[in-house]
Amino acid sequence: MEQEQSKNIIKNTSITFRLPNTIKEDIYDVADKEMLKVSDIARRGVIQYVRSLQQKHSNKRSDVWSV
């Protein structure tokens, strides 16, 4: 049972990137209005974008392997 629980542990890491100051200000403004953390907005945006790219590329893969 202890082994099963250890499989469900999520390990987080940090990723940093550069962006224009104007975008940074926009993110802070929206985060304040939505009562969110800037990292929440960044995380959600990255997850959404990565999932859309994964879907795009998984569709291409299925076409390549069609007979």
C-alpha positions in Angstrom: 0.0 0.0 0.0 2.8 2.4 0.8 4.3 1.8 -2.7 0.9 2.7 -4.3 0.8 6.1 -2.5 4.4 7.0 -3.5 3.4 6.6 -7.2 0.9 9.4 -6.9 3.3 12.0 -5.5 3.6 15.0 -7.8 7.0 16.5 -8.0 7.2 20.1 -9.1 10.0 22.1 -10.7 10.6 25.7 -11.7 10.8 27.0 -15.2 11.7 30.6 -15.9 11.4 32.6 -19.0 11.7 36.2 -20.2 8.9 38.4 -21.4 8.3 42.1 -22.1 7.6 44.3 -19.0 4.3 45.3 -20.4 3.1 41.7 -20.5 4.4 41.2 -16.9 2.4 44.2 -15.8 -0.7 42.9 -17.6 -0.3 39.5 -15.8 0.0 41.1 -12.4 -3.0 43.3 -13.1 -5.2 40.4 -14.1 -3.9 38.2 -11.3 -4.9 40.9 -8.8 -8.3 41.3 -10.3 -8.9 37.6 -10.3 -7.4 37.1 -6.9 -4.9 34.6 -8.3 -1.2 34.3 -8.1 0.9 35.1 -11.2 2.2 31.6 -11.2 -1.4 30.2 -11.4 -2.0 32.2 -14.6 1.4 31.2 -16.1 0.9 27.5 -15.1 -2.7 27.4 -16.5 -1.6 29.0 -19.8 1.4 26.7 -20.3 -0.7 23.6 -19.5 -3.4 24.7 -22.0 -0.9 25.5 -24.7 1.1 22.2 -24.2 -2.2 20.2 -24.3 -3.3 21.8 -27.5 0.1 21.1 -29.1 0.0 17.5 -27.9 -3.4 17.1 -29.5 -2.2 18.7 -32.7 0.8 16.3 -32.9 -1.1 13.2 -31.8 -3.6 13.8 -34.7 -0.7 14.0 -37.1 0.8 10.8 -35.8 -2.4 8.9 -36.3 -2.6 10.0 -39.9 1.0 8.9 -40.6 0.3 5.4 -39.3 -3.0 4.9 -41.1 -3.0 2.1 -43.7 
